[in-house]
């Protein structure tokens, strides 16, 4: 298993740590996106209040990127990626409530794999893409479908 980096709540504010296979969290000293070292034990993972794994500056999403999902919307996978943004405030931590828009009558959820890009990049070739990936995590993609359909992009 790879390194499991976590963000957690400490008295002094948000902190980075490393979750061990033994169920403990250790301090992370340095830049979690660069060079870092493991420090002292913080405590058992089960007793640590976890935060969202990242504090994103932006969330870039790809829509209708596989056939089964496109078919649900009577569409095909587009020849070019269908990109859209979500605000950083859309990321919440574990056990946090999902606030649903009161004006929506159709909210869907999807389990997604989220790829965390660790450094700036542009025009990256498919062969070099993993050089820019800091990590992966799971995500719950929540969408107000009735509001989304009002947008011409969909």
C-alpha positions as CSV (number, residue, x, y, z in Angstrom):
1,X,0.0,0.0,0.0
2,X,1.2,3.5,-0.7
3,X,1.6,6.4,1.7
4,X,-1.6,7.6,3.2
5,X,-1.4,11.3,3.8
6,X,-4.2,12.8,5.9
7,X,-5.3,16.2,7.1
8,X,-6.6,16.5,10.6
9,X,-7.8,19.0,13.1
10,X,-5.3,19.9,15.8
11,X,-5.5,22.5,18.6
12,X,-3.3,24.9,16.5
13,X,-5.3,24.4,13.4
14,X,-5.2,22.1,10.4
15,X,-2.2,19.7,10.2
16,X,-0.9,17.1,7.8
17,X,-0.1,13.6,9.0
18,X,0.6,10.1,7.8
19,X,-1.8,7.2,8.6
20,X,0.0,4.0,9.3
21,X,-1.1,0.4,8.5
22,X,-1.4,-0.1,12.3
23,X,-4.1,2.6,12.5
24,X,-2.0,5.4,13.9
25,X,-1.4,9.0,12.7
26,X,2.1,10.4,12.7
27,X,3.0,14.1,12.3
28,X,4.2,15.2,8.9
29,X,6.9,17.8,8.9
30,X,7.7,19.8,5.7
31,X,5.8,20.2,2.5
32,X,3.2,17.5,1.9
33,X,3.5,18.2,-1.9
34,X,7.3,18.0,-1.8
35,X,9.9,17.0,0.8
36,X,8.6,15.9,4.2
37,X,9.5,13.7,7.1
38,X,7.5,11.7,9.6
39,X,7.4,12.9,13.2
40,X,5.9,11.8,16.5
41,X,2.7,9.9,16.9
42,X,-0.4,12.1,17.1
43,X,-2.8,9.3,18.1
44,X,-5.0,6.5,16.9
45,X,-6.6,7.2,13.5
46,X,-10.0,6.3,14.9
47,X,-9.8,9.2,17.4
48,X,-8.4,11.8,15.0
49,X,-10.9,14.3,13.5
50,X,-10.1,14.1,9.8
51,X,-10.5,16.9,7.3
52,X,-10.9,16.8,3.5
53,X,-7.7,15.3,2.2
54,X,-6.8,18.5,0.3
55,X,-7.6,22.2,0.3
56,X,-8.0,22.8,-3.4
57,X,-7.6,26.0,-5.3
58,X,-10.0,24.7,-8.0
59,X,-11.8,21.5,-8.9
60,X,-11.6,20.5,-12.6
61,X,-14.1,17.8,-13.5
62,X,-14.7,15.7,-16.6
63,X,-18.2,15.0,-17.6
64,X,-19.7,12.1,-19.6
65,X,-16.3,10.4,-19.8
66,X,-17.4,6.8,-20.0
67,X,-20.1,5.1,-22.1
68,X,-22.5,3.8,-19.4
69,X,-22.7,7.3,-17.7
70,X,-23.2,9.0,-21.1
71,X,-26.0,6.5,-22.0
72,X,-27.9,7.5,-18.8
73,X,-28.3,10.9,-20.3
74,X,-29.1,9.7,-23.8
75,X,-25.7,11.0,-25.0
76,X,-22.4,9.6,-26.2
77,X,-18.9,10.1,-24.9
78,X,-17.8,13.4,-26.6
79,X,-14.7,13.3,-28.8
80,X,-13.0,15.9,-26.6
81,X,-13.2,16.0,-22.8
82,X,-16.2,17.8,-21.5
83,X,-14.6,19.9,-18.7
84,X,-16.4,21.9,-16.0
85,X,-15.4,23.5,-12.6
86,X,-16.7,23.1,-9.1
87,X,-15.8,25.6,-6.4
88,X,-13.3,24.7,-3.7
89,X,-16.1,25.0,-1.2
90,X,-17.6,21.9,-2.7
91,X,-14.9,19.8,-0.9
92,X,-15.9,18.8,2.6
93,X,-14.4,16.4,5.1
94,X,-15.4,13.0,6.3
95,X,-18.7,12.8,8.3
96,X,-19.6,16.4,7.2
97,X,-23.2,16.9,6.0
98,X,-23.9,17.5,2.4
99,X,-26.0,20.6,2.0
100,X,-28.5,20.2,-0.7
101,X,-29.9,23.2,-2.6
102,X,-33.5,23.7,-1.5
103,X,-34.6,24.7,-5.0
104,X,-33.6,21.4,-6.5
105,X,-35.9,18.4,-6.7
106,X,-33.4,15.9,-8.2
107,X,-30.0,15.5,-6.5
108,X,-27.8,12.7,-7.7
109,X,-24.6,11.3,-6.2
110,X,-21.8,9.3,-7.8
111,X,-18.7,7.6,-6.4
112,X,-15.7,9.0,-8.2
113,X,-12.0,8.6,-8.1
114,X,-10.4,12.0,-7.6
115,X,-6.9,12.7,-8.9
116,X,-4.9,15.3,-6.9
117,X,-2.5,17.2,-9.1
118,X,0.6,18.2,-7.0
119,X,2.2,20.8,-9.1
120,X,1.4,23.3,-11.9
121,X,1.3,21.8,-15.4
122,X,0.1,22.5,-18.9
123,X,0.0,20.6,-22.2
124,X,1.1,17.4,-20.5
125,X,1.4,14.3,-22.6
126,X,-0.5,11.2,-21.5
127,X,2.9,9.5,-21.0
128,X,4.0,12.2,-18.5
129,X,0.7,12.7,-16.7
130,X,1.5,10.6,-13.7
131,X,4.6,12.7,-13.0
132,X,2.2,15.5,-11.9
133,X,-0.1,13.4,-9.8
134,X,0.3,13.8,-6.0
135,X,-2.2,11.2,-5.1
136,X,-5.7,9.8,-5.5
137,X,-8.7,9.7,-3.2
138,X,-12.3,8.8,-3.3
139,X,-14.9,11.5,-3.9
140,X,-18.7,11.7,-3.7
141,X,-19.8,13.8,-6.7
142,X,-23.2,15.4,-5.8
143,X,-25.1,17.2,-8.6
144,X,-28.5,18.9,-8.7
145,X,-29.5,17.4,-12.0
146,X,-32.6,19.6,-12.6
147,X,-30.5,22.7,-12.1
148,X,-27.6,21.3,-14.2
149,X,-30.0,20.6,-17.2
150,X,-30.8,24.3,-17.4
151,X,-27.2,24.9,-18.4
152,X,-26.6,24.6,-22.2
153,X,-23.4,22.7,-21.7
154,X,-25.4,19.6,-20.8
